[in-house]
Amino acid sequence: MKRTMKKNQSFNNKVSGGLDVEYSSELADHEDLEAQARSKAADERAKRREQNK
């Protein structure tokens, strides 16, 4: 089933680019924890690339 959104609704639901996002470890589900682990691994890869330049 496809959901349709009004133009103003889609504007309000855009991701903020990682800024000003509220996160609560108490409310995190399994998918949140997996995403957090992927993000941490990506940050570590980027940091290693910067150090190897």
PQR file with spaces between the fields and no chain letter, atoms N, CA, C, O and H, PARSE charges and radii, in Angstrom:
ATOM       1  N    MET     1       0.842   -1.176    0.000 -0.4000 1.5000
ATOM       2  CA   MET     1       0.000    0.000    0.000 -0.0000 2.0000
ATOM       3  C    MET     1       0.890    1.243    0.000  0.5500 1.7000
ATOM       4  O    MET     1       1.744    1.408    0.871 -0.5500 1.4000
ATOM       5  N    LYS     2       0.683    2.091   -0.966 -0.4000 1.5000
ATOM       6  CA   LYS     2       1.478    3.310   -1.075 -0.0000 2.0000
ATOM       7  C    LYS     2       0.843    4.425   -0.271  0.5500 1.7000
ATOM       8  O    LYS     2      -0.373    4.615   -0.286 -0.5500 1.4000
ATOM       9  H    LYS     2      -0.011    1.956   -1.673  0.4000 1.0000
ATOM      10  N    ARG     3       1.678    5.147    0.419 -0.4000 1.5000
ATOM      11  CA   ARG     3       1.185    6.310    1.149 -0.0000 2.0000
ATOM      12  C    ARG     3       1.528    7.552    0.350  0.5500 1.7000
ATOM      13  O    ARG     3       2.617    7.676   -0.210 -0.5500 1.4000
ATOM      14  H    ARG     3       2.666    4.993    0.432  0.4000 1.0000
ATOM      15  N    THR     4       0.595    8.444    0.313 -0.4000 1.5000
ATOM      16  CA   THR     4       0.873    9.704   -0.360 -0.0000 2.0000
ATOM      17  C    THR     4       0.985   10.791    0.692  0.5500 1.7000
ATOM      18  O    THR     4       0.281   10.780    1.702 -0.5500 1.4000
ATOM      19  H    THR     4      -0.290    8.343    0.769  0.4000 1.0000
ATOM      20  N    MET     5       1.878   11.724    0.436 -0.4000 1.5000
ATOM      21  CA   MET     5       2.093   12.801    1.384 -0.0000 2.0000
ATOM      22  C    MET     5       1.850   14.129    0.697  0.5500 1.7000
ATOM      23  O    MET     5       2.178   14.312   -0.475 -0.5500 1.4000
ATOM      24  H    MET     5       2.450   11.734   -0.384  0.4000 1.0000
ATOM      25  N    LYS     6       1.285   15.025    1.427 -0.4000 1.5000
ATOM      26  CA   LYS     6       1.133   16.377    0.915 -0.0000 2.0000
ATOM      27  C    LYS     6       2.495   17.044    0.886  0.5500 1.7000
ATOM      28  O    LYS     6       3.402   16.645    1.617 -0.5500 1.4000
ATOM      29  H    LYS     6       1.018   14.876    2.379  0.4000 1.0000
ATOM      30  N    LYS     7       2.640   18.045    0.056 -0.4000 1.5000
ATOM      31  CA   LYS     7       3.925   18.710   -0.100 -0.0000 2.0000
ATOM      32  C    LYS     7       4.472   19.228    1.231  0.5500 1.7000
ATOM      33  O    LYS     7       5.656   19.045    1.511 -0.5500 1.4000
ATOM      34  H    LYS     7       1.903   18.369   -0.537  0.4000 1.0000
ATOM      35  N    ASN     8       3.663   19.854    2.036 -0.4000 1.5000
ATOM      36  CA   ASN     8       4.152   20.396    3.298 -0.0000 2.0000
ATOM      37  C    ASN     8       4.525   19.305    4.291  0.5500 1.7000
ATOM      38  O    ASN     8       5.408   19.518    5.121 -0.5500 1.4000
ATOM      39  H    ASN     8       2.701   20.004    1.809  0.4000 1.0000
ATOM      40  N    GLN     9       3.888   18.156    4.233 -0.4000 1.5000
ATOM      41  CA   GLN     9       4.232   17.056    5.124 -0.0000 2.0000
ATOM      42  C    GLN     9       5.603   16.490    4.781  0.5500 1.7000
ATOM      43  O    GLN     9       6.393   16.195    5.677 -0.5500 1.4000
ATOM      44  H    GLN     9       3.170   17.982    3.558  0.4000 1.0000
ATOM      45  N    SER    10       5.891   16.335    3.494 -0.4000 1.5000
ATOM      46  CA   SER    10       7.178   15.779    3.113 -0.0000 2.0000
ATOM      47  C    SER    10       8.305   16.732    3.500  0.5500 1.7000
ATOM      48  O    SER    10       9.398   16.280    3.839 -0.5500 1.4000
ATOM      49  H    SER    10       5.249   16.574    2.766  0.4000 1.0000
ATOM      50  N    PHE    11       8.066   18.017    3.459 -0.4000 1.5000
ATOM      51  CA   PHE    11       9.080   18.990    3.878 -0.0000 2.0000
ATOM      52  C    PHE    11       9.387   18.830    5.359  0.5500 1.7000
ATOM      53  O    PHE    11      10.550   18.899    5.757 -0.5500 1.4000
ATOM      54  H    PHE    11       7.178   18.385    3.184  0.4000 1.0000
ATOM      55  N    ASN    12       8.377   18.621    6.170 -0.4000 1.5000
ATOM      56  CA   ASN    12       8.573   18.507    7.614 -0.0000 2.0000
ATOM      57  C    ASN    12       9.234   17.202    8.015  0.5500 1.7000
ATOM      58  O    ASN    12       9.780   17.111    9.114 -0.5500 1.4000
ATOM      59  H    ASN    12       7.432   18.565    5.847  0.4000 1.0000
ATOM      60  N    ASN    13       9.202   16.183    7.153 -0.4000 1.5000
ATOM      61  CA   ASN    13       9.752   14.880    7.491 -0.0000 2.0000
ATOM      62  C    ASN    13      11.165   14.664    6.957  0.5500 1.7000
ATOM      63  O    ASN    13      11.687   13.555    7.067 -0.5500 1.4000
ATOM      64  H    ASN    13       8.758   16.258    6.260  0.4000 1.0000
ATOM      65  N    LYS    14      11.794   15.672    6.391 -0.4000 1.5000
ATOM      66  CA   LYS    14      13.142   15.514    5.857 -0.0000 2.0000
ATOM      67  C    LYS    14      14.142   15.349    7.004  0.5500 1.7000
ATOM      68  O    LYS    14      13.977   15.915    8.084 -0.5500 1.4000
ATOM      69  H    LYS    14      11.370   16.573    6.302  0.4000 1.0000
ATOM      70  N    VAL    15      15.167   14.569    6.739 -0.4000 1.5000
ATOM      71  CA   VAL    15      16.219   14.345    7.727 -0.0000 2.0000
ATOM      72  C    VAL    15      17.065   15.598    7.823  0.5500 1.7000
ATOM      73  O    VAL    15      17.311   16.272    6.823 -0.5500 1.4000
ATOM      74  H    VAL    15      15.301   14.109    5.861  0.4000 1.0000
ATOM      75  N    SER    16      17.497   15.901    9.001 -0.4000 1.5000
ATOM      76  CA   SER    16      18.232   17.140    9.243 -0.0000 2.0000
ATOM      77  C    SER    16      19.732   17.010    9.007  0.5500 1.7000
ATOM      78  O    SER    16      20.493   17.893    9.405 -0.5500 1.4000
ATOM      79  H    SER    16      17.297   15.354    9.814  0.4000 1.0000
ATOM      80  N    GLY    17      20.167   15.943    8.375 -0.4000 1.5000
ATOM      81  CA   GLY    17      21.591   15.795    8.123 -0.0000 2.0000
ATOM      82  C    GLY    17      22.386   15.435    9.356  0.5500 1.7000
ATOM      83  O    GLY    17      23.591   15.681    9.411 -0.5500 1.4000
ATOM      84  H    GLY    17      19.549   15.226    8.052  0.4000 1.0000
ATOM      85  N    GLY    18      21.735   14.859   10.339 -0.4000 1.5000
ATOM      86  CA   GLY    18      22.424   14.444   11.547 -0.0000 2.0000
ATOM      87  C    GLY    18      22.574   15.527   12.591  0.5500 1.7000
ATOM      88  O    GLY    18      23.197   15.294   13.627 -0.5500 1.4000
ATOM      89  H    GLY    18      20.756   14.659   10.294  0.4000 1.0000
ATOM      90  N    LEU    19      22.032   16.686   12.355 -0.4000 1.5000
ATOM      91  CA   LEU    19      22.139   17.771   13.316 -0.0000 2.0000
ATOM      92  C    LEU    19      20.845   17.901   14.116  0.5500 1.7000
ATOM      93  O    LEU    19      19.752   17.725   13.579 -0.5500 1.4000
ATOM      94  H    LEU    19      21.526   16.876   11.514  0.4000 1.0000
ATOM      95  N    ASP    20      20.980   18.203   15.377 -0.4000 1.5000
ATOM      96  CA   ASP    20      19.829   18.435   16.256 -0.0000 2.0000
ATOM      97  C    ASP    20      18.859   17.265   16.273  0.5500 1.7000
ATOM      98  O    ASP    20      17.644   17.463   16.282 -0.5500 1.4000
ATOM      99  H    ASP    20      21.868   18.345   15.814  0.4000 1.0000
ATOM     100  N    VAL    21      19.380   16.064   16.276 -0.4000 1.5000
ATOM     101  CA   VAL    21      18.530   14.876   16.324 -0.0000 2.0000
ATOM     102  C    VAL    21      18.548   14.343   17.745  0.5500 1.7000
ATOM     103  O    VAL    21      19.612   14.104   18.317 -0.5500 1.4000
ATOM     104  H    VAL    21      20.367   15.903   16.268  0.4000 1.0000
ATOM     105  N    GLU    22      17.381   14.161   18.301 -0.4000 1.5000
ATOM     106  CA   GLU    22      17.281   13.659   19.665 -0.0000 2.0000
ATOM     107  C    GLU    22      17.454   12.146   19.664  0.5500 1.7000
ATOM     108  O    GLU    22      16.878   11.458   18.821 -0.5500 1.4000
ATOM     109  H    GLU    22      16.517   14.355   17.837  0.4000 1.0000
ATOM     110  N    TYR    23      18.226   11.634   20.582 -0.4000 1.5000
ATOM     111  CA   TYR    23      18.456   10.189   20.699 -0.0000 2.0000
ATOM     112  C    TYR    23      18.410    9.803   22.165  0.5500 1.7000
ATOM     113  O    TYR    23      18.999   10.466   23.018 -0.5500 1.4000
ATOM     114  H    TYR    23      18.694   12.193   21.266  0.4000 1.0000
ATOM     115  N    SER    24      17.712    8.740   22.439 -0.4000 1.5000
ATOM     116  CA   SER    24      17.617    8.237   23.796 -0.0000 2.0000
ATOM     117  C    SER    24      17.947    6.753   23.786  0.5500 1.7000
ATOM     118  O    SER    24      17.251    5.969   23.140 -0.5500 1.4000
ATOM     119  H    SER    24      17.233    8.202   21.746  0.4000 1.0000
ATOM     120  N    SER    25      18.997    6.361   24.491 -0.4000 1.5000
ATOM     121  CA   SER    25      19.365    4.948   24.515 -0.0000 2.0000
ATOM     122  C    SER    25      18.279    4.104   25.184  0.5500 1.7000
ATOM     123  O    SER    25      18.144    2.917   24.890 -0.5500 1.4000
ATOM     124  H    SER    25      19.562    6.998   25.015  0.4000 1.0000
ATOM     125  N    GLU    26      17.511    4.714   26.077 -0.4000 1.5000
ATOM     126  CA   GLU    26      16.432    3.973   26.735 -0.0000 2.0000
ATOM     127  C    GLU    26      15.307    3.628   25.758  0.5500 1.7000
ATOM     128  O    GLU    26      14.621    2.619   25.922 -0.5500 1.4000
ATOM     129  H    GLU    26      17.621    5.679   26.316  0.4000 1.0000
ATOM     130  N    LEU    27      15.122    4.475   24.739 -0.4000 1.5000
ATOM     131  CA   LEU    27      14.041    4.253   23.779 -0.0000 2.0000
ATOM     132  C    LEU    27      14.522    3.572   22.501  0.5500 1.7000
ATOM     133  O    LEU    27      13.715    3.303   21.610 -0.5500 1.4000
ATOM     134  H    LEU    27      15.679    5.295   24.605  0.4000 1.0000
ATOM     135  N    ALA    28      15.809    3.289   22.394 -0.4000 1.5000
ATOM     136  CA   ALA    28      16.372    2.699   21.177 -0.0000 2.0000
ATOM     137  C    ALA    28      15.909    1.258   21.016  0.5500 1.7000
ATOM     138  O    ALA    28      15.879    0.484   21.973 -0.5500 1.4000
ATOM     139  H    ALA    28      16.465    3.507   23.117  0.4000 1.0000
ATOM     140  N    ASP    29      15.546    0.914   19.775 -0.4000 1.5000
ATOM     141  CA   ASP    29      15.207   -0.467   19.479 -0.0000 2.0000
ATOM     142  C    ASP    29      16.397   -1.136   18.791  0.5500 1.7000
ATOM     143  O    ASP    29      17.457   -0.526   18.649 -0.5500 1.4000
ATOM     144  H    ASP    29      15.570    1.542   18.997  0.4000 1.0000
ATOM     145  N    HIS    30      16.226   -2.374   18.369 -0.4000 1.5000
ATOM     146  CA   HIS    30      17.310   -3.137   17.766 -0.0000 2.0000
ATOM     147  C    HIS    30      17.853   -2.448   16.515  0.5500 1.7000
ATOM     148  O    HIS    30      19.066   -2.408   16.309 -0.5500 1.4000
ATOM     149  H    HIS    30      15.365   -2.869   18.485  0.4000 1.0000
ATOM     150  N    GLU    31      16.972   -1.911   15.687 -0.4000 1.5000
ATOM     151  CA   GLU    31      17.409   -1.234   14.461 -0.0000 2.0000
ATOM     152  C    GLU    31      18.219    0.020   14.785  0.5500 1.7000
ATOM     153  O    GLU    31      19.188    0.324   14.090 -0.5500 1.4000
ATOM     154  H    GLU    31      15.987   -1.943   15.855  0.4000 1.0000
ATOM     155  N    ASP    32      17.835    0.744   15.825 -0.4000 1.5000
ATOM     156  CA   ASP    32      18.598    1.927   16.243 -0.0000 2.0000
ATOM     157  C    ASP    32      20.008    1.538   16.676  0.5500 1.7000
ATOM     158  O    ASP    32      20.980    2.212   16.334 -0.5500 1.4000
ATOM     159  H    ASP    32      17.048    0.497   16.390  0.4000 1.0000
ATOM     160  N    LEU    33      20.108    0.453   17.425 -0.4000 1.5000
ATOM     161  CA   LEU    33      21.418    0.006   17.903 -0.0000 2.0000
ATOM     162  C    LEU    33      22.298   -0.451   16.742  0.5500 1.7000
ATOM     163  O    LEU    33      23.501   -0.190   16.735 -0.5500 1.4000
ATOM     164  H    LEU    33      19.318   -0.095   17.702  0.4000 1.0000
ATOM     165  N    GLU    34      21.700   -1.138   15.755 -0.4000 1.5000
ATOM     166  CA   GLU    34      22.461   -1.549   14.576 -0.0000 2.0000
ATOM     167  C    GLU    34      22.938   -0.334   13.790  0.5500 1.7000
ATOM     168  O    GLU    34      24.083   -0.295   13.339 -0.5500 1.4000
ATOM     169  H    GLU    34      20.722   -1.350   15.761  0.4000 1.0000
ATOM     170  N    ALA    35      22.073    0.648   13.627 -0.4000 1.5000
ATOM     171  CA   ALA    35      22.448    1.865   12.899 -0.0000 2.0000
ATOM     172  C    ALA    35      23.558    2.601   13.627  0.5500 1.7000
ATOM     173  O    ALA    35      24.465    3.143   12.995 -0.5500 1.4000
ATOM     174  H    ALA    35      21.143    0.616   13.993  0.4000 1.0000
ATOM     175  N    GLN    36      23.494    2.625   14.936 -0.4000 1.5000
ATOM     176  CA   GLN    36      24.534    3.285   15.718 -0.0000 2.0000
ATOM     177  C    GLN    36      25.872    2.566   15.539  0.5500 1.7000
ATOM     178  O    GLN    36      26.913    3.214   15.431 -0.5500 1.4000
ATOM     179  H    GLN    36      22.757    2.185   15.450  0.4000 1.0000
ATOM     180  N    ALA    37      25.849    1.246   15.507 -0.4000 1.5000
ATOM     181  CA   ALA    37      27.086    0.474   15.309 -0.0000 2.0000
ATOM     182  C    ALA    37      27.654    0.715   13.910  0.5500 1.7000
ATOM     183  O    ALA    37      28.866    0.856   13.751 -0.5500 1.4000
ATOM     184  H    ALA    37      25.003    0.720   15.594  0.4000 1.0000
ATOM     185  N    ARG    38      26.782    0.764   12.892 -0.4000 1.5000
ATOM     186  CA   ARG    38      27.250    1.050   11.526 -0.0000 2.0000
ATOM     187  C    ARG    38      27.856    2.441   11.437  0.5500 1.7000
ATOM     188  O    ARG    38      28.872    2.642   10.772 -0.5500 1.4000
ATOM     189  H    ARG    38      25.797    0.650   13.022  0.4000 1.0000
ATOM     190  N    SER    39      27.234    3.392   12.105 -0.4000 1.5000
ATOM     191  CA   SER    39      27.741    4.762   12.093 -0.0000 2.0000
ATOM     192  C    SER    39      29.109    4.848   12.754  0.5500 1.7000
ATOM     193  O    SER    39      30.006    5.526   12.253 -0.5500 1.4000
ATOM     194  H    SER    39      26.409    3.229   12.646  0.4000 1.0000
ATOM     195  N    LYS    40      29.262    4.174   13.857 -0.4000 1.5000
ATOM     196  CA   LYS    40      30.543    4.177   14.562 -0.0000 2.0000
ATOM     197  C    LYS    40      31.631    3.543   13.697  0.5500 1.7000
ATOM     198  O    LYS    40      32.751    4.051   13.635 -0.5500 1.4000
ATOM     199  H    LYS    40      28.533    3.623   14.264  0.4000 1.0000
ATOM     200  N    ALA    41      31.305    2.433   13.029 -0.4000 1.5000
ATOM     201  CA   ALA    41      32.282    1.774   12.155 -0.0000 2.0000
ATOM     202  C    ALA    41      32.661    2.681   10.988  0.5500 1.7000
ATOM     203  O    ALA    41      33.831    2.735   10.609 -0.5500 1.4000
ATOM     204  H    ALA    41      30.395    2.021   13.079  0.4000 1.0000
ATOM     205  N    ALA    42      31.704    3.384   10.420 -0.4000 1.5000
ATOM     206  CA   ALA    42      31.985    4.307    9.319 -0.0000 2.0000
ATOM     207  C    ALA    42      32.860    5.459    9.789  0.5500 1.7000
ATOM     208  O    ALA    42      33.774    5.873    9.077 -0.5500 1.4000
ATOM     209  H    ALA    42      30.754    3.340   10.729  0.4000 1.0000
ATOM     210  N    ASP    43      32.592    5.976   10.972 -0.4000 1.5000
ATOM     211  CA   ASP    43      33.418    7.055   11.527 -0.0000 2.0000
ATOM     212  C    ASP    43      34.860    6.587   11.722  0.5500 1.7000
ATOM     213  O    ASP    43      35.802    7.328   11.439 -0.5500 1.4000
ATOM     214  H    ASP    43      31.849    5.640   11.551  0.4000 1.0000
ATOM     215  N    GLU    44      35.026    5.364   12.201 -0.4000 1.5000
ATOM     216  CA   GLU    44      36.375    4.831   12.410 -0.0000 2.0000
ATOM     217  C    GLU    44      37.100    4.647   11.077  0.5500 1.7000
ATOM     218  O    GLU    44      38.293    4.936   10.983 -0.5500 1.4000
ATOM     219  H    GLU    44      34.262    4.762   12.430  0.4000 1.0000
ATOM     220  N    ARG    45      36.392    4.167   10.037 -0.4000 1.5000
ATOM     221  CA   ARG    45      37.012    4.029    8.710 -0.0000 2.0000
ATOM     222  C    ARG    45      37.445    5.385    8.172  0.5500 1.7000
ATOM     223  O    ARG    45      38.540    5.520    7.626 -0.5500 1.4000
ATOM     224  H    ARG    45      35.423    3.933   10.113  0.4000 1.0000
ATOM     225  N    ALA    46      36.598    6.378    8.323 -0.4000 1.5000
ATOM     226  CA   ALA    46      36.925    7.722    7.837 -0.0000 2.0000
ATOM     227  C    ALA    46      38.111    8.286    8.591  0.5500 1.7000
ATOM     228  O    ALA    46      38.975    8.927    7.992 -0.5500 1.4000
ATOM     229  H    ALA    46      35.709    6.269    8.767  0.4000 1.0000
ATOM     230  N    LYS    47      38.170    8.064    9.871 -0.4000 1.5000
ATOM     231  CA   LYS    47      39.277    8.562   10.681 -0.0000 2.0000
ATOM     232  C    LYS    47      40.592    7.907   10.242  0.5500 1.7000
ATOM     233  O    LYS    47      41.619    8.579   10.149 -0.5500 1.4000
ATOM     234  H    LYS    47      37.468    7.544   10.358  0.4000 1.0000
ATOM     235  N    ARG    48      40.559    6.577    9.967 -0.4000 1.5000
ATOM     236  CA   ARG    48      41.767    5.894    9.508 -0.0000 2.0000
ATOM     237  C    ARG    48      42.218    6.422    8.158  0.5500 1.7000
ATOM     238  O    ARG    48      43.416    6.565    7.914 -0.5500 1.4000
ATOM     239  H    ARG    48      39.724    6.032   10.043  0.4000 1.0000
ATOM     240  N    ARG    49      41.257    6.716    7.270 -0.4000 1.5000
ATOM     241  CA   ARG    49      41.617    7.259    5.959 -0.0000 2.0000
ATOM     242  C    ARG    49      42.301    8.615    6.096  0.5500 1.7000
ATOM     243  O    ARG    49      43.270    8.904    5.396 -0.5500 1.4000
ATOM     244  H    ARG    49      40.283    6.600    7.469  0.4000 1.0000
ATOM     245  N    GLU    50      41.792    9.435    6.997 -0.4000 1.5000
ATOM     246  CA   GLU    50      42.396   10.751    7.223 -0.0000 2.0000
ATOM     247  C    GLU    50      43.810   10.614    7.764  0.5500 1.7000
ATOM     248  O    GLU    50      44.696   11.378    7.382 -0.5500 1.4000
ATOM     249  H    GLU    50      41.004    9.199    7.567  0.4000 1.0000
ATOM     250  N    GLN    51      44.030    9.655    8.643 -0.4000 1.5000
ATOM     251  CA   GLN    51      45.347    9.466    9.248 -0.0000 2.0000
ATOM     252  C    GLN    51      46.352    8.894    8.239  0.5500 1.7000
ATOM     253  O    GLN    51      47.555    9.115    8.381 -0.5500 1.4000
ATOM     254  H    GLN    51      43.310    9.033    8.953  0.4000 1.0000
ATOM     255  N    ASN    52      45.880    8.170    7.231 -0.4000 1.5000
ATOM     256  CA   ASN    52      46.762    7.554    6.240 -0.0000 2.0000
ATOM     257  C    ASN    52      47.103    8.476    5.089  0.5500 1.7000
ATOM     258  O    ASN    52      47.821    8.065    4.177 -0.5500 1.4000
ATOM     259  H    ASN    52      44.903    7.991    7.115  0.4000 1.0000
ATOM     260  N    LYS    53      46.622    9.693    5.094 -0.4000 1.5000
ATOM     261  CA   LYS    53      46.916   10.626    3.993 -0.0000 2.0000
ATOM     262  C    LYS    53      48.314   11.143    4.090  0.5500 1.7000
ATOM     263  O    LYS    53      48.738   11.938    3.251 -0.5500 1.4000
ATOM     264  H    LYS    53      46.039   10.027    5.834  0.4000 1.0000
